[in-house]
């Protein structure tokens, strides 16, 4: 075997290893988001809903092992005129999730959904379930970003989408 043949085999081996390494799926790569709307949209008790206002506002709500200061309370409203000074009952949805990046479900989340058929804002549902998935992807000095996917077929509640919630001061 000549030096040239040995070099040629070595080059082919290196090329094969490179191709296999580049094509291998990495386990820590985020999976592509399939069919997730750019805004939170869906149904609340069967009525159509699209979030026009999304904000994060402190509330004295605690759950499980989380204190209020360890939680985000993300409020969503279908009415574009709602602001940080609007009464909490004016918001259709409250997402409560730990104040850190990650994907949360079950007992790490609570969802409050007001009944759109009740103008007083007093009737609705507070729940958590394994079908409720909230992902916090980014936390900055002025907003929290992520996505939500909530399904509760028994109450005809089903909504999902991306959100950017600016902090109320």
C-alpha angles and dihedrals in degrees: 000000000000127000089250093056091047091050090048092053091046091051091049090050092051091048092050092049091049093051093049092047094050095047096048113109112241115228096216095052112113113247116245113264109247121206098342114150119232090238131034108270138156140090133318111195087339095307118118116253134188121176113235096166125040121175141156116233129175116246130174092244118133129180137187107325095343124104119211092256090056094058138075116221105200115191124200127193132183090209111083093209095069117113140173089279094054116109113265090238088066091069119087098208138027118192114197115194138151116279097248138080118271143078117292135187141153115020093002091069138051125190124199114194120184117215107249088209090064112074091190091066090225099113125070144095135283112198148144127201144162088255089063111090123178121178120195105200102168138021117187135165093274108025149019119225134194145104138272135206116184127175126176106158095180090065095033090244116146125149138146143165147106123299140191111195117193116210119252111228 
